[in-house]
């Protein structure tokens, strides 16, 4: 019996050590700007980001009536010339005091001007992830490691002028990242080969375009 007990304790210690090494390894790769496939967790399809296509159950070309069924009425937004920006503040799964915005730019699907569809969407919650493990909270170095084609396409300043928001886009892949103080604050899915934020409605309310 004692032998079995000691054996069980040994197995538990080895298991705990392996988890610690795995977590340390993941943190090391994140800080060094490298994403290791061996430490990437499986992504729930309801939170999977597919560049140029979708983020979870929201996707480019989706009828806005279906979006309303999923998210309800937007909490904020803007509209003009048949287009609209809707912003939903969703509850964080890890911090109930935080609200993670989902932003969707929509316009008419075609010249018939009947059906409005999703043209671009952004998510901020860290549980939305790409298949290679990318999510909000990553540094620019880590994002550039995963998407070598990233280029800065826009820069904004806050109303107070104390903060700067930079947008880095991998245009051909259809994915862009908002960066504040070298930390990703939002991920945007847009059509491939078309730059993010190429709309006449501001998709960053409260921020002034610096160039």
C-alpha positions as a LaTeX table, in Angstrom:
\begin{tabular}{lrrr}
\hline
Residue & $x$ (\AA) & $y$ (\AA) & $z$ (\AA) \\
\hline
Unk1 & 0.00 & 0.00 & 0.00 \\
Unk2 & 2.79 & 2.43 & 0.93 \\
Unk3 & 4.54 & 1.66 & $-2.34$ \\
Unk4 & 1.38 & 2.47 & $-4.31$ \\
Unk5 & 0.93 & 5.69 & $-2.35$ \\
Unk6 & 4.48 & 6.88 & $-3.05$ \\
Unk7 & 4.08 & 5.95 & $-6.72$ \\
Unk8 & 0.87 & 8.01 & $-6.99$ \\
Unk9 & 2.59 & 11.00 & $-5.36$ \\
Unk10 & 5.50 & 10.70 & $-7.80$ \\
Unk11 & 3.14 & 10.70 & $-10.79$ \\
Unk12 & 1.32 & 13.79 & $-9.49$ \\
Unk13 & 4.59 & 15.66 & $-8.99$ \\
Unk14 & 5.79 & 14.82 & $-12.50$ \\
Unk15 & 2.45 & 15.91 & $-13.96$ \\
Unk16 & 2.56 & 19.25 & $-12.12$ \\
Unk17 & 6.12 & 19.86 & $-13.24$ \\
Unk18 & 5.19 & 19.19 & $-16.87$ \\
Unk19 & 2.33 & 21.71 & $-16.69$ \\
Unk20 & 4.64 & 24.32 & $-15.18$ \\
Unk21 & 7.24 & 23.80 & $-17.92$ \\
Unk22 & 4.51 & 23.98 & $-20.58$ \\
Unk23 & 3.09 & 27.24 & $-19.19$ \\
Unk24 & 6.59 & 28.74 & $-18.84$ \\
Unk25 & 7.40 & 27.70 & $-22.40$ \\
Unk26 & 4.25 & 29.32 & $-23.74$ \\
Unk27 & 4.99 & 32.57 & $-21.87$ \\
Unk28 & 8.58 & 32.51 & $-23.15$ \\
Unk29 & 7.45 & 32.13 & $-26.76$ \\
Unk30 & 4.84 & 34.89 & $-26.40$ \\
Unk31 & 7.41 & 37.33 & $-25.00$ \\
Unk32 & 10.04 & 36.46 & $-27.60$ \\
Unk33 & 7.60 & 36.96 & $-30.45$ \\
Unk34 & 7.39 & 33.29 & $-31.41$ \\
Unk35 & 4.33 & 31.06 & $-31.47$ \\
Unk36 & 5.13 & 27.37 & $-30.95$ \\
Unk37 & 2.63 & 24.91 & $-32.39$ \\
Unk38 & 3.38 & 22.53 & $-29.53$ \\
Unk39 & 1.86 & 24.90 & $-26.94$ \\
Unk40 & $-1.23$ & 26.02 & $-28.88$ \\
Unk41 & $-4.52$ & 24.90 & $-27.40$ \\
Unk42 & $-7.41$ & 23.66 & $-29.51$ \\
Unk43 & $-9.80$ & 26.52 & $-30.33$ \\
Unk44 & $-13.54$ & 26.22 & $-29.80$ \\
Unk45 & $-15.19$ & 26.67 & $-33.21$ \\
Unk46 & $-17.63$ & 29.17 & $-31.68$ \\
Unk47 & $-14.63$ & 31.42 & $-30.92$ \\
Unk48 & $-12.40$ & 30.57 & $-33.90$ \\
Unk49 & $-11.06$ & 33.49 & $-35.95$ \\
Unk50 & $-10.55$ & 32.66 & $-39.63$ \\
Unk51 & $-8.78$ & 35.53 & $-41.44$ \\
Unk52 & $-10.78$ & 36.91 & $-44.35$ \\
Unk53 & $-13.82$ & 34.86 & $-43.30$ \\
Unk54 & $-15.21$ & 34.95 & $-39.77$ \\
Unk55 & $-14.86$ & 35.25 & $-35.99$ \\
Unk56 & $-16.86$ & 32.55 & $-34.26$ \\
Unk57 & $-20.48$ & 32.63 & $-35.39$ \\
Unk58 & $-20.05$ & 36.02 & $-37.08$ \\
Unk59 & $-18.84$ & 36.05 & $-40.68$ \\
Unk60 & $-18.35$ & 38.35 & $-43.65$ \\
Unk61 & $-21.44$ & 38.49 & $-45.87$ \\
Unk62 & $-23.75$ & 37.46 & $-43.02$ \\
Unk63 & $-27.26$ & 38.93 & $-43.06$ \\
Unk64 & $-27.54$ & 41.55 & $-40.32$ \\
Unk65 & $-30.89$ & 40.07 & $-39.25$ \\
Unk66 & $-28.98$ & 36.92 & $-38.29$ \\
Unk67 & $-26.47$ & 39.06 & $-36.38$ \\
Unk68 & $-29.35$ & 40.67 & $-34.48$ \\
Unk69 & $-30.62$ & 37.20 & $-33.56$ \\
Unk70 & $-27.19$ & 36.36 & $-32.12$ \\
Unk71 & $-26.28$ & 39.63 & $-30.42$ \\
Unk72 & $-29.50$ & 41.60 & $-30.06$ \\
Unk73 & $-29.60$ & 45.36 & $-30.57$ \\
Unk74 & $-26.24$ & 47.16 & $-30.63$ \\
Unk75 & $-25.25$ & 49.19 & $-27.56$ \\
Unk76 & $-23.65$ & 51.94 & $-29.63$ \\
Unk77 & $-22.81$ & 52.84 & $-33.21$ \\
Unk78 & $-23.31$ & 55.14 & $-36.15$ \\
Unk79 & $-25.09$ & 55.08 & $-39.50$ \\
Unk80 & $-24.99$ & 57.00 & $-42.78$ \\
Unk81 & $-25.58$ & 56.50 & $-46.49$ \\
Unk82 & $-26.98$ & 52.98 & $-46.13$ \\
Unk83 & $-24.05$ & 51.77 & $-44.01$ \\
Unk84 & $-23.79$ & 51.27 & $-40.28$ \\
Unk85 & $-21.35$ & 50.58 & $-37.48$ \\
Unk86 & $-22.76$ & 48.56 & $-34.60$ \\
Unk87 & $-20.96$ & 48.02 & $-31.30$ \\
Unk88 & $-21.95$ & 45.37 & $-28.76$ \\
Unk89 & $-20.36$ & 45.25 & $-25.30$ \\
Unk90 & $-20.28$ & 41.59 & $-24.30$ \\
Unk91 & $-19.51$ & 40.25 & $-20.83$ \\
Unk92 & $-16.03$ & 38.87 & $-20.31$ \\
Unk93 & $-15.87$ & 35.16 & $-19.55$ \\
Unk94 & $-13.02$ & 35.70 & $-17.07$ \\
Unk95 & $-13.76$ & 39.14 & $-15.58$ \\
Unk96 & $-17.39$ & 40.08 & $-14.97$ \\
Unk97 & $-16.49$ & 43.74 & $-14.48$ \\
Unk98 & $-15.09$ & 44.01 & $-18.02$ \\
Unk99 & $-16.97$ & 44.43 & $-21.28$ \\
Unk100 & $-15.37$ & 43.23 & $-24.51$ \\
Unk101 & $-16.68$ & 45.11 & $-27.58$ \\
Unk102 & $-17.66$ & 43.49 & $-30.85$ \\
Unk103 & $-17.74$ & 46.00 & $-33.73$ \\
Unk104 & $-19.44$ & 45.28 & $-37.04$ \\
Unk105 & $-19.46$ & 47.47 & $-40.13$ \\
Unk106 & $-22.33$ & 46.64 & $-42.48$ \\
Unk107 & $-23.84$ & 47.90 & $-45.72$ \\
Unk108 & $-26.17$ & 46.73 & $-48.49$ \\
Unk109 & $-25.24$ & 43.44 & $-50.09$ \\
Unk110 & $-25.90$ & 44.67 & $-53.64$ \\
Unk111 & $-27.43$ & 47.44 & $-55.70$ \\
Unk112 & $-30.95$ & 46.23 & $-54.86$ \\
Unk113 & $-30.40$ & 47.91 & $-51.47$ \\
Unk114 & $-32.59$ & 45.45 & $-49.60$ \\
Unk115 & $-30.37$ & 43.18 & $-47.50$ \\
Unk116 & $-27.62$ & 44.55 & $-45.26$ \\
Unk117 & $-24.66$ & 42.26 & $-44.59$ \\
Unk118 & $-21.45$ & 42.21 & $-42.56$ \\
Unk119 & $-18.55$ & 43.84 & $-44.41$ \\
Unk120 & $-16.00$ & 43.91 & $-41.60$ \\
Unk121 & $-15.95$ & 42.80 & $-37.96$ \\
Unk122 & $-13.72$ & 43.22 & $-34.92$ \\
Unk123 & $-13.53$ & 41.29 & $-31.66$ \\
Unk124 & $-11.73$ & 42.13 & $-28.42$ \\
Unk125 & $-12.35$ & 39.17 & $-26.11$ \\
Unk126 & $-9.20$ & 37.04 & $-25.69$ \\
Unk127 & $-11.17$ & 33.80 & $-26.02$ \\
Unk128 & $-11.55$ & 34.57 & $-29.75$ \\
Unk129 & $-8.46$ & 32.94 & $-31.29$ \\
Unk130 & $-6.98$ & 32.01 & $-34.65$ \\
Unk131 & $-6.02$ & 28.41 & $-35.39$ \\
Unk132 & $-2.38$ & 29.31 & $-34.63$ \\
Unk133 & $-3.28$ & 30.60 & $-31.17$ \\
Unk134 & $-3.30$ & 34.35 & $-31.79$ \\
Unk135 & $-5.67$ & 36.45 & $-29.63$ \\
Unk136 & $-5.83$ & 39.90 & $-28.07$ \\
Unk137 & $-3.14$ & 40.58 & $-25.49$ \\
Unk138 & $-0.23$ & 39.52 & $-27.72$ \\
Unk139 & 2.69 & 41.85 & $-28.43$ \\
Unk140 & 3.47 & 43.21 & $-31.89$ \\
Unk141 & 6.59 & 41.01 & $-32.10$ \\
Unk142 & 4.45 & 37.89 & $-31.57$ \\
Unk143 & 1.95 & 38.98 & $-34.20$ \\
Unk144 & 4.70 & 39.70 & $-36.72$ \\
Unk145 & 6.10 & 36.25 & $-36.08$ \\
Unk146 & 2.74 & 34.70 & $-36.97$ \\
Unk147 & 1.96 & 37.13 & $-39.82$ \\
Unk148 & 5.21 & 38.33 & $-41.47$ \\
Unk149 & 3.24 & 40.44 & $-43.95$ \\
Unk150 & 1.88 & 42.80 & $-41.29$ \\
Unk151 & 2.19 & 46.51 & $-42.10$ \\
Unk152 & 1.07 & 49.58 & $-40.19$ \\
Unk153 & $-1.76$ & 51.17 & $-42.16$ \\
Unk154 & $-3.30$ & 53.66 & $-39.71$ \\
Unk155 & $-2.59$ & 55.56 & $-36.53$ \\
Unk156 & $-5.00$ & 57.26 & $-34.16$ \\
Unk157 & $-4.69$ & 59.41 & $-31.04$ \\
Unk158 & $-7.14$ & 59.58 & $-28.16$ \\
Unk159 & $-9.20$ & 62.68 & $-27.46$ \\
Unk160 & $-6.80$ & 63.60 & $-24.67$ \\
Unk161 & $-3.82$ & 62.95 & $-26.93$ \\
Unk162 & $-2.16$ & 60.75 & $-24.31$ \\
Unk163 & $-2.70$ & 57.39 & $-26.01$ \\
Unk164 & $-1.94$ & 56.12 & $-29.49$ \\
Unk165 & $-3.72$ & 53.34 & $-31.38$ \\
Unk166 & $-1.94$ & 51.76 & $-34.34$ \\
Unk167 & $-3.52$ & 49.40 & $-36.86$ \\
Unk168 & $-1.35$ & 46.66 & $-38.37$ \\
Unk169 & $-2.84$ & 44.76 & $-41.29$ \\
Unk170 & $-2.01$ & 41.61 & $-43.22$ \\
Unk171 & $-4.07$ & 42.78 & $-46.18$ \\
Unk172 & $-3.75$ & 39.70 & $-48.36$ \\
Unk173 & $-4.85$ & 37.41 & $-45.51$ \\
Unk174 & $-7.75$ & 39.55 & $-44.34$ \\
Unk175 & $-6.75$ & 40.11 & $-40.71$ \\
Unk176 & $-5.70$ & 43.27 & $-38.83$ \\
Unk177 & $-4.73$ & 44.15 & $-35.27$ \\
Unk178 & $-5.33$ & 47.24 & $-33.13$ \\
Unk179 & $-2.27$ & 47.94 & $-30.98$ \\
Unk180 & $-2.20$ & 50.12 & $-27.87$ \\
Unk181 & 1.13 & 50.35 & $-26.03$ \\
Unk182 & 2.48 & 47.34 & $-27.95$ \\
Unk183 & $-0.47$ & 45.18 & $-26.89$ \\
Unk184 & $-3.19$ & 43.92 & $-29.21$ \\
Unk185 & $-6.59$ & 45.30 & $-28.10$ \\
Unk186 & $-8.76$ & 44.09 & $-31.01$ \\
Unk187 & $-8.60$ & 41.77 & $-34.01$ \\
Unk188 & $-10.36$ & 42.69 & $-37.25$ \\
Unk189 & $-11.54$ & 40.28 & $-39.94$ \\
Unk190 & $-11.97$ & 41.88 & $-43.35$ \\
Unk191 & $-12.10$ & 40.76 & $-47.01$ \\
Unk192 & $-8.78$ & 39.48 & $-48.33$ \\
Unk193 & $-6.73$ & 41.93 & $-50.41$ \\
Unk194 & $-8.81$ & 44.86 & $-49.14$ \\
Unk195 & $-7.35$ & 46.98 & $-46.31$ \\
Unk196 & $-9.13$ & 47.07 & $-42.99$ \\
Unk197 & $-11.08$ & 50.21 & $-42.08$ \\
Unk198 & $-11.53$ & 51.22 & $-45.73$ \\
Unk199 & $-14.93$ & 52.70 & $-44.83$ \\
Unk200 & $-16.18$ & 56.26 & $-44.60$ \\
Unk201 & $-17.64$ & 55.62 & $-41.15$ \\
Unk202 & $-15.10$ & 55.69 & $-38.33$ \\
Unk203 & $-14.69$ & 52.22 & $-36.86$ \\
Unk204 & $-12.75$ & 53.69 & $-33.91$ \\
Unk205 & $-15.15$ & 56.04 & $-32.11$ \\
Unk206 & $-13.38$ & 58.36 & $-29.70$ \\
Unk207 & $-10.10$ & 58.22 & $-31.62$ \\
Unk208 & $-8.80$ & 60.84 & $-34.04$ \\
Unk209 & $-7.08$ & 59.77 & $-37.25$ \\
Unk210 & $-3.43$ & 60.85 & $-37.02$ \\
Unk211 & $-2.72$ & 60.04 & $-40.68$ \\
\hline
\end{tabular}
